[in-house]
């Protein structure tokens, strides 16, 4: 087993390097392509900023609704009241977005059925 260890490392290392290069290219593209698109289409940027502001407002509402209770088991794992509140806010935000999307999908479906 020890004799094949250098062979395994020599086969895996180049693959990892290629994956890291692809990851870097993907990160750069995912940051710069939306910026280039926003410069070409400023109206789309305004809509995107509106969406981000809406999500921030929803998160603020979720954070206000979440509790900071920590069970004994969670406290033993290192969960604090602040992290419990953030977790609760994230879950409430998820539920709000999920419920909203289901309601809007059902509304769209019913509207299409009625309008023919």
trRosetta pair geometry for C-beta under 8 A, 3 or more apart (Angstrom, degrees):
i j d omega theta_ij theta_ji phi_ij phi_ji
1 4 6.3 -64 -156 37 33 103
1 5 7.1 54 146 -46 63 94
2 5 5.6 -30 -158 -4 41 122
3 6 7.9 -53 177 24 38 94
3 7 8.0 25 134 -2 62 113
4 7 5.0 -58 -162 43 60 118
4 8 6.0 65 141 -28 82 100
5 8 5.7 -51 -146 33 33 112
5 9 6.5 29 158 -14 65 105
6 9 5.7 -56 -145 41 34 109
6 10 6.0 33 156 -20 68 108
7 10 5.8 -56 -144 38 29 109
7 11 6.4 22 156 -15 63 109
8 11 6.0 -63 -151 39 29 106
8 12 6.1 15 159 -11 68 114
9 12 6.0 -60 -134 43 30 103
9 13 5.8 36 169 -31 68 110
10 13 6.4 -40 -129 26 23 113
10 14 7.8 20 171 -9 51 101
11 14 7.4 -66 -167 33 26 99
11 15 7.2 15 149 -8 59 117
12 15 5.7 -69 -158 43 39 113
12 16 6.1 38 153 -22 76 107
13 16 5.7 -55 -146 35 31 110
13 17 6.5 32 156 -20 65 104
14 17 5.6 -53 -148 34 36 113
14 18 6.4 35 154 -18 67 104
15 18 5.8 -53 -149 36 32 110
15 19 6.4 33 152 -19 65 106
16 19 5.5 -54 -147 37 34 113
16 20 6.3 35 154 -19 66 104
17 20 5.7 -53 -148 36 31 111
17 21 6.5 34 151 -20 64 104
18 21 5.6 -52 -149 34 33 113
18 22 6.5 32 153 -15 65 104
19 22 5.7 -54 -148 39 32 110
19 23 6.2 36 152 -22 65 106
20 23 5.4 -51 -144 36 32 115
20 24 6.4 36 154 -20 64 103
21 24 5.8 -54 -151 35 31 112
21 25 6.5 29 152 -17 64 105
22 25 5.7 -53 -146 38 33 111
22 26 6.2 35 155 -21 66 107
23 26 5.7 -56 -147 37 29 113
23 27 6.4 30 155 -19 65 105
24 27 5.8 -53 -145 35 31 110
24 28 6.3 28 157 -15 65 106
25 28 5.9 -56 -147 39 30 109
25 29 6.1 27 155 -16 65 110
26 29 5.8 -57 -144 40 28 109
26 30 6.1 24 159 -17 65 110
27 30 5.9 -58 -142 39 27 107
27 31 6.4 20 158 -15 63 108
28 31 6.1 -63 -151 38 28 105
28 32 6.0 0 165 1 68 117
29 32 6.4 -66 -129 48 26 93
29 33 5.3 24 178 -22 68 118
30 33 6.7 -35 -111 32 19 108
30 34 7.4 16 178 -7 48 107
31 34 7.4 -81 -175 37 21 98
31 35 7.0 10 148 -12 60 117
32 35 5.4 -61 -151 39 41 115
32 36 6.2 41 155 -22 74 104
33 36 5.7 -51 -145 35 33 110
33 37 6.3 32 155 -16 65 107
34 37 5.4 -55 -143 41 35 113
34 38 6.1 40 155 -25 67 104
35 38 5.6 -51 -145 34 30 113
35 39 6.7 32 154 -20 62 102
36 39 5.9 -52 -153 32 32 111
36 40 6.6 26 151 -13 64 107
37 40 5.7 -59 -149 41 34 109
37 41 6.1 -22 168 31 70 105
37 44 7.0 -56 143 89 98 146
38 41 6.8 -79 -131 65 24 69
38 42 6.9 60 174 -103 65 47
38 44 6.6 -129 -112 87 59 99
38 45 4.2 82 -152 -82 99 113
38 48 7.4 -77 -103 33 112 147
39 42 7.6 6 -147 -67 22 78
41 44 4.2 38 119 11 115 118
41 45 7.0 156 103 -18 67 84
42 45 5.1 -48 -154 30 46 119
42 46 6.7 50 150 -23 70 96
43 46 5.7 -48 -154 29 37 112
43 47 6.8 36 148 -15 65 103
44 47 5.6 -53 -151 37 37 112
44 48 6.3 39 150 -21 68 106
45 48 5.6 -53 -147 37 33 113
45 49 6.3 34 154 -19 66 104
46 49 5.8 -52 -147 36 31 111
46 50 6.5 36 150 -21 62 105
47 50 5.5 -52 -151 34 33 116
47 51 6.6 35 151 -19 64 103
48 51 5.6 -52 -152 34 34 113
48 52 6.5 33 151 -18 65 104
49 52 5.6 -52 -147 37 34 112
49 53 6.3 36 153 -20 66 105
50 53 5.7 -53 -146 37 30 111
50 54 6.3 34 153 -21 63 106
51 54 5.5 -53 -149 35 31 115
51 55 6.5 30 154 -17 64 103
52 55 5.7 -54 -150 36 33 110
52 56 6.4 35 151 -20 65 104
53 56 5.6 -52 -148 35 33 113
53 57 6.4 34 152 -19 65 104
54 57 5.7 -53 -149 35 31 111
54 58 6.4 31 153 -16 64 106
55 58 5.5 -52 -145 39 34 112
55 59 6.2 36 154 -20 66 104
56 59 5.7 -53 -148 36 31 112
56 60 6.5 35 151 -22 63 103
57 60 5.6 -51 -149 33 33 113
57 61 6.6 33 151 -17 64 103
58 61 5.7 -53 -149 37 34 111
58 62 6.2 34 152 -19 66 107
58 93 5.8 104 134 -132 103 92
58 96 5.9 -172 -165 102 116 147
58 97 7.3 84 159 -61 156 90
59 62 5.4 -53 -144 39 34 113
59 63 6.1 37 155 -22 67 104
59 89 6.4 61 -165 163 73 116
59 93 5.5 6 -99 -94 65 139
60 63 5.7 -51 -144 35 30 112
60 64 6.4 31 154 -19 62 105
61 64 5.8 -56 -150 36 30 111
61 65 6.4 22 154 -14 64 110
61 96 7.7 90 91 -81 121 166
62 65 5.8 -62 -147 41 31 107
62 66 6.2 35 156 -32 67 106
62 88 7.9 -179 162 124 88 69
62 89 4.3 108 123 -160 99 72
62 90 7.4 114 140 -52 142 16
62 92 4.0 165 -147 90 96 112
62 93 4.2 -55 -56 -57 169 81
62 96 6.6 -121 -77 -2 110 136
63 66 5.8 -49 -142 24 31 113
63 85 6.8 58 -154 157 77 100
63 86 7.6 -4 -115 -105 97 50
63 89 4.1 13 -86 -113 62 139
65 88 8.0 -141 100 141 73 108
65 89 7.7 128 59 -108 78 68
65 92 5.5 167 83 -160 121 165
66 85 5.1 127 110 -159 118 64
66 86 7.8 145 104 -57 161 9
66 87 7.9 159 -166 76 144 51
66 88 3.2 139 -155 109 117 115
66 89 4.4 -96 -13 -60 148 66
66 91 7.7 115 -108 50 118 92
66 92 5.7 -140 -69 -5 94 135
67 84 7.6 -41 105 133 67 109
67 85 7.0 -123 110 -104 24 75
67 88 5.9 -159 44 -133 58 173
68 81 4.0 43 171 -174 113 94
68 82 7.2 5 -137 -70 116 29
68 84 5.5 111 -154 84 51 111
68 85 4.4 -18 -93 -62 85 105
68 88 7.7 -120 -77 17 41 142
69 81 7.9 24 -67 -126 8 84
69 84 6.5 -129 71 149 38 148
70 74 5.2 -129 -166 89 79 117
70 75 5.0 95 140 -64 118 92
70 79 5.5 180 -139 107 114 103
70 80 7.0 -71 -81 -177 153 17
70 81 5.7 -102 -25 -82 120 61
70 84 5.0 -137 -80 -46 85 153
71 74 4.6 91 54 10 82 101
71 75 6.8 -145 92 -7 41 87
72 75 5.7 -54 -146 36 30 112
72 76 6.5 35 152 -23 62 104
73 76 5.7 -53 -154 31 31 114
73 77 6.9 24 150 -13 62 106
74 77 5.6 -59 -153 39 37 109
74 79 4.0 -38 162 42 96 141
74 84 6.9 84 139 -90 147 114
75 78 7.7 88 -175 -46 32 9
75 79 6.1 -86 -82 61 36 81
79 83 5.4 -129 -155 85 70 121
79 84 5.6 81 162 -62 112 92
79 87 7.9 -33 -147 -4 121 145
80 83 4.9 91 51 13 79 99
80 84 6.8 -137 95 -6 40 89
81 84 5.6 -55 -146 37 31 114
81 85 6.4 33 154 -21 64 104
82 85 5.8 -54 -151 33 30 110
82 86 6.6 28 152 -16 64 104
83 86 5.6 -51 -146 37 37 111
83 87 6.3 40 153 -20 67 104
84 87 5.7 -53 -147 37 31 112
84 88 6.3 32 154 -18 64 107
85 88 5.6 -54 -147 39 31 112
85 89 6.3 35 152 -22 65 105
86 89 5.5 -51 -145 35 32 113
86 90 6.4 34 154 -19 64 104
87 90 5.8 -54 -151 35 31 112
87 91 6.5 28 153 -16 64 106
88 91 5.7 -56 -148 38 32 109
88 92 6.2 30 156 -17 67 107
89 92 5.8 -54 -144 39 30 109
89 93 6.1 33 155 -21 65 107
90 93 5.7 -53 -145 36 29 113
90 94 6.4 34 154 -21 63 104
91 94 5.6 -51 -150 33 32 114
91 95 6.5 31 153 -18 65 104
92 95 5.7 -53 -149 36 34 111
92 96 6.4 36 152 -21 66 104
93 96 5.7 -53 -147 35 32 112
93 97 6.3 26 157 -13 66 108
94 97 6.0 -60 -146 41 28 106
94 98 6.0 27 156 -19 65 111
95 98 5.7 -55 -141 39 29 112
95 99 6.0 27 161 -17 65 109
96 99 6.1 -57 -145 39 25 107
96 100 6.2 25 156 -18 62 111
97 100 5.7 -55 -144 39 29 113
97 101 6.3 26 158 -18 64 107
98 101 6.0 -58 -147 37 27 106
98 102 6.4 24 157 -16 64 107
99 102 5.9 -56 -147 37 30 109
99 103 6.3 28 156 -17 65 108
100 103 5.9 -57 -146 38 28 109
100 104 6.2 23 158 -14 65 110
101 104 5.8 -56 -142 41 30 108
101 105 6.1 32 157 -21 65 107
102 105 5.8 -54 -145 36 29 111
102 106 6.3 27 156 -16 64 107
103 106 5.9 -57 -148 39 29 109
103 107 6.2 32 152 -22 65 107
104 107 5.4 -50 -143 36 33 115
104 108 6.3 35 156 -20 65 104
105 108 5.8 -53 -148 35 30 111
105 109 6.4 30 153 -18 63 107
106 109 5.7 -55 -147 37 32 112
106 110 6.2 28 157 -15 67 107
107 110 6.0 -58 -145 41 28 107
107 111 6.0 30 156 -21 64 110
108 111 5.7 -55 -144 37 28 113
108 112 6.4 27 156 -18 63 106
109 112 5.9 -57 -150 36 29 109
109 113 6.5 28 153 -19 64 106
110 113 5.6 -54 -147 36 33 112
110 114 6.2 28 157 -16 67 107
111 114 6.0 -57 -145 39 28 107
111 115 6.1 14 162 -8 66 113
112 115 6.1 -60 -135 46 27 101
113 116 7.8 26 171 -74 27 35
